């Protein structure tokens, strides 16, 4: 575990420079450009929230529409 003092020194040497906001904006921009590209990944829910108007498939409907009898 990194001590609070070490964390302070690290952040002094390498400031975050608004990382959270910039990274969130990067993810949002990506989702807006390619909302379906993240299906089934850690960004799936993020993209669904960022671009709710995108035509995300319903997994249950996809499974049930498969052309098999069973």
C-alpha positions as CSV (number, residue, x, y, z in Angstrom):
1,X,0.0,0.0,0.0
2,X,1.3,3.5,-0.8
3,X,1.4,5.7,2.2
4,X,-0.4,9.1,2.2
5,X,2.9,10.9,2.3
6,X,4.2,9.0,-0.7
7,X,0.9,9.7,-2.6
8,X,1.4,13.4,-1.8
9,X,4.9,13.4,-3.2
10,X,3.9,11.4,-6.3
11,X,1.0,13.8,-7.0
12,X,3.4,16.8,-6.5
13,X,5.8,15.3,-9.1
14,X,3.0,14.0,-11.4
15,X,-0.1,16.1,-11.0
16,X,-3.4,14.6,-12.3
17,X,-4.3,17.8,-14.3
18,X,-8.0,17.1,-14.3
19,X,-7.6,13.5,-15.3
20,X,-11.0,12.4,-14.1
21,X,-12.9,15.0,-16.1
22,X,-10.8,14.5,-19.2
23,X,-10.9,10.7,-19.2
24,X,-14.7,10.8,-18.7
25,X,-15.0,13.2,-21.6
26,X,-12.8,10.9,-23.8
27,X,-15.0,7.9,-23.0
28,X,-18.2,9.9,-23.6
29,X,-16.9,11.1,-27.0
30,X,-15.9,7.6,-27.9
31,X,-19.3,6.3,-27.0
32,X,-21.0,9.0,-29.0
33,X,-18.9,8.1,-32.1
34,X,-19.3,4.3,-31.8
35,X,-21.9,3.5,-29.2
36,X,-22.3,-0.1,-30.1
37,X,-18.6,-0.8,-30.3
38,X,-18.4,-1.5,-26.5
39,X,-21.2,-4.1,-26.2
40,X,-20.1,-6.7,-23.6
41,X,-17.1,-4.7,-22.4
42,X,-16.5,-2.7,-19.2
43,X,-17.8,0.4,-21.2
44,X,-21.1,-1.2,-22.2
45,X,-23.1,0.5,-19.3
46,X,-21.2,3.7,-19.7
47,X,-22.1,4.0,-23.4
48,X,-25.7,3.1,-22.7
49,X,-25.8,6.0,-20.2
50,X,-23.9,8.4,-22.4
51,X,-25.9,7.7,-25.6
52,X,-29.4,6.4,-24.5
53,X,-30.8,7.1,-27.9
54,X,-28.5,4.6,-29.6
55,X,-30.2,1.4,-30.7
56,X,-28.7,-1.0,-28.2
57,X,-29.8,-4.6,-28.8
58,X,-31.8,-6.3,-26.1
59,X,-29.8,-9.4,-25.2
60,X,-32.9,-11.4,-24.3
61,X,-34.5,-10.6,-27.6
62,X,-31.4,-11.5,-29.5
63,X,-31.2,-14.9,-27.8
64,X,-34.9,-15.6,-28.4
65,X,-34.8,-14.5,-32.1
66,X,-32.0,-17.1,-32.9
67,X,-33.3,-19.4,-35.7
68,X,-33.2,-22.6,-33.6
69,X,-36.0,-24.7,-32.2
70,X,-34.7,-25.4,-28.8
